[in-house]
Amino acid sequence: PESGVPYVFPALLARPDRHFARLKYAGVQVWRWDRLAQSHCAVSARLGLELIQLPCSHSLDDEAFESLVEAFLRVVSSDD
């Protein structure tokens, strides 16, 4: 909403090649820095893929927040 503040929670993905796409497919509104962190620095390049932002705005109701957490945990804990 117009009066809302778009807070995000940072998280590092252990398997960004697998988890990022699965989070998107699960409907989690997740962002990362892959296009913004264009750099010759190896650390920046790695974090551009591993570091994600999860929405945690005060506009999320309890049900939406619980759904987000459940989807995130299900994706990052899966080994298949």
N, C-alpha and C positions, 0 to 999 in steps of 0.2 A: 504493500500500500504506500501511498505518497508520504505518510508520516513514519513509515517503517525504516529501520536501519538494517542493511544487509550484512549481518555478521556471518563469519565463516569460522570453522574449526579446522586447523591444519592437521594433517596426518601423513605419515610416510608409509607407502605401500612396499611390502617386502617383494612382491611380484607384480610390478606395475604393468608389465606386458599382458598379464592375464587378468588382474583384478580391475583395472580401470574400465575396460570394455564391459566386464561383467556387472560392475556397478551401474554403468550407463544403461545396460540392458535391463537391469532390475528396477530401473526408474529412479535411481538416486541422482539428484541434481548435483553433480560433482564436477569440479574444474581442476585443471592443473596448469603448469607454467611452460609446457613444452614449446609453445609458439612464442612466448614472451621472453624466455630465458635463452635466446640465441647467443651463444658465447663460445669462445675457444677454451674456456675454463672447464675442466673435467667435472668439477664439483657442481657447477651451475648446470651443465648438461645433464648430469645424473639427477639432480634435484628437480629439474624441469619435467622429468618423467615420474619420479617417485613421490614428490610432494603434491598432495591434493588438498582441495578445500571442500569441506562439507558444510552445507547450510545449517546454521544454528540461530537463525533470527528469532526474536521474541514473537514474531507473527506466526511461528509454527505452533499449532495446538499440540496437546499431549499425544493424541493419536498419530499425527504426522511425525512427531519427533520419535516416538516409539517405533514406528514403521521404518524410519530412516536408520535408526540404530540396529534394528533387527536385520535389515537388508545388508547393512555394512558388515556386521559380524558374520552373517551367513556367507557372504562372498569371500571375505578375507580369511575365514577359517576353513574353507573348502580346499581339498587337496587334489581334486580331479582335474 
